[in-house]
Amino acid sequence: MISEYRWQGIENINVEIVERKGVGHPDYIADGIAEAVSRELSRYYLKYYNVILHHNVDKVLVVGGQSRPVFGGGKVLHPIYIIVSGRATAYVQTSEGLDFIPIGTITLKAAREWIKDHFRYLNPDEHTIIDYKIGQGSIDLVTLFKLGLKSTPLANDTSFGVGFAPLSNLEDMVLNIERFLNSKEFKAKLPAVGEDIKVMGLRTNNKIKLTIASAIVSKHVRDRDEYLNVKEEIKEAVLNQAVKIAPNYDVDVYINVADKPSEGIYYITVTGTSAEHGDDGATGRGNRVNGLITPMRLMSLEATAGKNPVSHVGKIYNVMARFIAEKSYKEVKGIKEIYVSILGQIGRPLDEPLIVDVKIMPEDKLTQNMASEVHNIVDEVFNNISRITEMIINGNIMLF
């Protein structure tokens, strides 16, 4: 269903709020590990059975540890506890008998490697305890999944995905500021900046306020003055980036506003994440599939991380909705904003959703030609579902 969407547009509302939880945020850690385990399971299943077997490991909990950071050093007193929970196919009946799959080994390896790949100072062997509670999948869901292997995969949940395009100026700014602060280039310039970065953006008319929580690595700051200098360097760098992204807005930047220097309170960490000292995280509480939390937009609360990339509509339809929206905005002339919602029903083939609802805010008016072009893009994306699964497994798609 394609219809004209009548509203003032995201840039014309008086108040806009956008958030991004960065790579080192406890919620992002939970998402990252969940997805890493799913990818590793998928690769194992493909290697040995030539098919991705049923699994959903989308319930990861990060329980904050305890640390004692001090200027110039510090130590982790109690490790971060991470538990990976969900369901996975743990054995396969073959012509030679029962084949057991090393779920635990796969899970622990994937989690440790993800941490090593994303942190400089968080040692998975020293600073974390990684556990898992992964059981067999529901017999009903597993049966549906196996039936789907014979043709088009069948949806193993009733859920929906949402995507939109383009990003607003504030959305673009929030997304790219976090990426900039967590880039290898910026870390090389200012190594004191940890991976746990959260950017909250507020726009009121043409004024933007960015509130940034940035963990500072204690070993890289010798005293109060050096810490405050690092904050100023972050602020200056963010302002320079903000001007490049949205030059027509007045931007104010606030860094670590909970600091109280007079009381000796600073946001310093040993490992670069607040998870080392009490902050917890859970899968699905962070960014949506476009990397942002956007309460002023249509959005799904469905967690994408850790769900199987073959038959879980809560994952696949969110990716497809974003693809349809972005491709339509890029290729179809006359679209100012576009919103795509896809609803799947458990047991139905993935290429037969209950509905694909496309809302178009045109620059002038929605024409039949525009609708036809968007319809063709919808068909094209649905005809390439297997390609989306492949991209997810290879880590080529942003999921959070």
C-alpha angles and dihedrals in degrees: 000000000000120000141161115264114215116200137110096265130248095274091054100054113102097229127036127175124192131172137188126187109209132226096275097045111116091239091051090048089055091049093045095051093044091054093043091055092047091051092048092049091048092052092049092049091049093047096052104025104021091233136076106248125212116289141141117183096168099130107085121155124197112199113197120241131207129263142171109216118184131176107281096015144342136170143247108248100185122019127242111260116221123185123187113205135178142081132300140164103263100177138026129204110229134172088265096051137266116350116203121210119213095234094163096050092047092049097049093045093050094048095048093046092049091054092047091050095051106036134058099194106023106096109200092205096047105028103036142052110208119198135167139207105186119160136179119291121255110280091230094052093043090051091051090048093052092048088053092055089073093065133340111358114258121233110258094199141031104241143118141234129213133198137170142182148245112024114235120241090260093047091049090048096049093047096048097041090060091046090049094051091048095045121117089238094057093043089053090053096042110018092173090077110097128213096251101092127153122187120197116187127197123184121188107182104306097343121095128194118193116197109193128188108198122178111224119212106236097213089064098054119064100189148346095287094052090048091052090047090054090053090052091050090052091049093050092047092049093049090051091051093045092055090053093050100042112010095172097064133083105235129196120187126204121190124198095339093181090070116117107187093179088061096039094251115146134155097246124146136183096220105027098256134088088223087084091071115037105302112126132201140197137190114267098020094099138057125348123235092284091056095254144089106229114177092174092061137063105272143161124236091208115124112233099188118098098008116125112267096222110057110004107108091192087070106028098043092051089055092044093048091054092046092051092048095047095044092047093049091049098045107029115074119225100034116129097173133356132193125193126193123182122188122196129191124215112260096019121115111265091239091056105063120175088244144349105205115192120187115192126194101199126206087231114352137329110260130196089244092056091048091049093051092050090048089055090051090051090053092047093053093047091049089058101050092127090056090056090053090052092050092050093051091049092050093242096130128072107235101169 
